[in-house]
Amino acid sequence: MTSARGKDFGARLADVSRRLCARFGRPFRCAHEEEPVRNLILTILSQNTTDANRDRAFRSLTRRFPEIPLLARAKPEQVEEAIRVGGLAKAKAGSILTALSRLKQERGGYTLDFLRDRSLPEARAYLTSLPGVGIKTANVLLLFSFGKEAFPVDTHILRVARRLRLVPATADLSRAALLLEPHVPKGEHIPLHLNLIRLGREICRPSNPLHAECPLLPVCPEGVRGTGKRRTHAR
Ligand code: SF4
C-alpha cells in the first residue's frame, strides 16, 4: 500500500482527481459562497441524515426563525420542533443554540468572520470546540465558507479512499481527512471532494460497486482484485 506519507502521494491524488474530472467534469462551487454561521447550522443539521432531510430541516428552521438573533433567543423545544424532520432533533437543537450563545458571549455577535485570518489548524480547533462540530463539519465550513484548504471526508469518500488504499482500512472519517488533506494538490480540494462523493454514490457503492464502469479502475487495487484485471498506470 502507498503510505499516506509517501512522497508520490500528492501525485497519486492529482491523478485520481484528473480521472474523476475527465468522467464527471470539474464541479464548480465557489468558496465563500455561503455565509459561515448559516453554513454552520446547515452542517450541524446534516449529521446522520440525508441531504434532502437536512434541506427540509433547514428550510423549516429558517421559515420559523428568519433571522439568527431570533433563532438564538428561541427555546430549545421550539428549535427541536422546527428541525424534527432531520432527525436527532434534540441534540442538534442543543448544538445550534449553544454554538450561537458562545459566539455572542465570546465574539459579541453571531459571526465567524474572525476565522478568516486564522490558520487552518487554529480555525479548525476553534470550530471543533463548538458542540456538535466534528472534524468533518469543521472542514466543510473551512472549505466552502472560508476557502481554506481543508478536505472534508464523508462516508462515501472514506469508502472509496479505503478501497483505493489511500488510507488504512482502519481509518475513520477524522483520521482519513487529516491523512489526505496535506497531500491534496492546490486547487483540487473542492473538485476532488465533490467528485469522490459522486463516485461513491453512483459507482463505488457500499455493495456491488461497479468496478468495470469506474474511471479509477486502472489505479485501484480493490477494483483490480474484483474484476481480475491487471493494474496499469497508463494515463
Ligand atoms: S474500481 Fe471499484 S473499488 Fe475501486 S474506486 Fe472504482 S468502484 Fe470503487
Residues whose N, C-alpha, C, O or C-beta is under 5 A from the ligand:
A	BS01	SF4	R163 I203 C204 P209 L210 H211 C214 L216 L217 C220 E222 G223
